[in-house]
Amino acid sequence: MQFITVILKEEFKMNNSSSSSVRPFWVIVNKEISDTVRSWRFLIMLGLIVLTCMGSLYTALDDFSQAIKASAPEGTFFFLKLYTHTDGTLPSFIVFISFLGPLLGISMGFDSINSEQNNGTLSRILAQPIYRDFVLNAKFVAALIVLGILFFALSLLVLGFGLLFIGIPPTAEEFLRIVVFTVVSIIYVAFWLNLAILFSVKFRQAATSALAGISIWLFFSIFFGMIVNLIAKGLAPSVFVSENQVVAFQRFIQNIMRINPGQLFNDATTSLLMPTVRSLGPLTTEQMSGAIPSPLPLGQSLMLVWPQTTALIAGTIVFFAIAYTMFMRREVRSR
Amino acid sequence: MAEPIIQLVDITKKYGDFTAVDHLNLTVNRGEIFGLLGPNGAGKSTSILMMLGLTEPTSGEVRVCGINSTTHPIEVKTRVGYLPEDVGFYDDRTGLENLVYTALLNGANRSEATQLATELMSRVGLADQMSKKTGKYSKGMRQRLGLADVLIKNPEVIILDEPTSGIDPKGVQKLLDLIVELRNEHQISVLFSSHNLHQVQQVCDRVGIFVEGKLIAEGNIQSLSQQLFTHGMYLIELGLDEKSLPKNTNPDALWLKQILEPVEGVQKVTRANGLFQIECAGDVSSAVSKRIIERGLGLNFLNRKEYGLDAIYNRYFEGGV
């Protein structure tokens, strides 16, 4: 009995000491959040994203009667149309997020470590009694918190406006789909955020790391599609091959496309916000035969996007791990 | 016996083939101001980083306040304040906010932190700059803020890496005075790295001269001179009136040496440009002049030069021993 009390006491002591050593972590997170929120860069990105969202919401609402006139099964999920529908003048909400999200992530992360190093604050902070990884982790967590709040606010804002203009509340499933969509968007932006943090550890100059991040983003959003098209043209089977070969070829091209994180995000969000999407790959008529033409339940949609989501999370973790090792092993000198 | 607060035992740090610090042994005692003097690139900053556990020594052991810095850096960093060379602050925050942040990182709560920061700001003479953003601070003000930043954790040891570089002489004086005051008030041990000799000479109790990763001499100014100069730490220049010389004598160095035989401490006599140069271990100028007068010689020039750290420093940086 006495033994147990001793152990408990020890445990208690350990808890105490760990909580006091974790506190500086939240001090840094706090500071990083207030830095981000105050920074012009973030305000500009915020303005840009809010404006485009309002624009896409406007086009969606303007043309909404067109959208809900469609056939019965889709009509039940018309609330989700707010996020995906467009009359063609402006891209839809999800397209904007997939386009501007990376830029937001890069803008939040590209100078997180190197600016501290160049200002001479890093060596001063590391001389305080904190673990070195606190600095890196806190920056990531702070950015993630800001992103989380921003994206939930945006999604709910679109939801709220939709509610005002349409006058019909979303169903529980629609709401859940919107929440999952928001989470996936946050993961997608976190992926780019971590890439940017990695560059900020790697490159001493903030300009270099920003350019590196932006060029990767441009490569994937503009050039990657072209390259895949070239490959597809080169490898395209003749008209006379068997159906299996055509399907295999389609799969192959689609898998190459999926190297692009934007493609993963698009796959994930379309199947989340368009419940009628049954598969992200080619479907044969045999597979379709006997299927009831109804939208998928949320659970099935989630299963459909699970690989995409895990791939994005894995990418995020890999970049973070690389940045982490590089940062932990680096000798930090003043300036 | 003085209690050691920083102990470096046989420290070596290599970057690839380059040896930055080479089998360094160094002890700093509690309550003293130790000056680490050396040219740029001598390995001073590297040694300091190892003391804080910010980089690992290739071999050897570092103990600060009795704690191994390499394995327990956090414990060391709660006790040691470090002012890096060319310290940086968050430019878009005020001086006070910067200090409060450091205090919070050291585990203070917000009200404690604010109170402590306010006190320290006025202590270092920045009371009226508290709500000014650090981006607008002058270099001297930044260094003083840096000192406050170091003190906010109530350290046992403070390590200042080139704290005076780039400040005007008046600012340097203020900073140095502040360091001495702080030591006297709180019995803080100070390790002061610099390549500026006069500043080190002014405030340090003991000095270590550090060249190419090696500590080549250590001690107070006097013992340093004794260690480094096997002959002469004073130089007396002497001029004799030609007319007073006895006839048939050749006034060369050997002759004068014989005359000065009874004076204790004279080590070497040379003659250059019509003047005699006498190297001696102590200040024997009065005894020398007395001896000259006693012999009936006319003394028309006497100049005493003390070899300070200057000479020692130059001597080492020129590379000759």
Chai-1 contact restraints between the chains, C-beta under 6 A:
chainA,res_idxA,chainB,res_idxB,connection_type,confidence,min_distance_angstrom,max_distance_angstrom,comment,restraint_id
A,P24,B,L105,contact,1.0,0.0,6.0,A-B,restraint_1
A,V27,B,L104,contact,1.0,0.0,6.0,A-B,restraint_2
A,V27,B,L105,contact,1.0,0.0,6.0,A-B,restraint_3
A,N119,B,G88,contact,1.0,0.0,6.0,A-B,restraint_4
A,G120,B,D86,contact,1.0,0.0,6.0,A-B,restraint_5
A,G120,B,V87,contact,1.0,0.0,6.0,A-B,restraint_6
A,G120,B,G88,contact,1.0,0.0,6.0,A-B,restraint_7
A,T121,B,G88,contact,1.0,0.0,6.0,A-B,restraint_8
A,S123,B,P84,contact,1.0,0.0,6.0,A-B,restraint_9
A,R124,B,P84,contact,1.0,0.0,6.0,A-B,restraint_10
A,R124,B,V87,contact,1.0,0.0,6.0,A-B,restraint_11
A,A127,B,L52,contact,1.0,0.0,6.0,A-B,restraint_12
A,A127,B,Y82,contact,1.0,0.0,6.0,A-B,restraint_13
A,Q128,B,L105,contact,1.0,0.0,6.0,A-B,restraint_14
A,P129,B,I74,contact,1.0,0.0,6.0,A-B,restraint_15
A,P129,B,K77,contact,1.0,0.0,6.0,A-B,restraint_16
A,P129,B,T78,contact,1.0,0.0,6.0,A-B,restraint_17
A,I130,B,L105,contact,1.0,0.0,6.0,A-B,restraint_18
A,E331,B,T55,contact,1.0,0.0,6.0,A-B,restraint_19
A,S334,B,P84,contact,1.0,0.0,6.0,A-B,restraint_20
A,S334,B,E85,contact,1.0,0.0,6.0,A-B,restraint_21
A,S334,B,D86,contact,1.0,0.0,6.0,A-B,restraint_22
A,R335,B,D86,contact,1.0,0.0,6.0,A-B,restraint_23
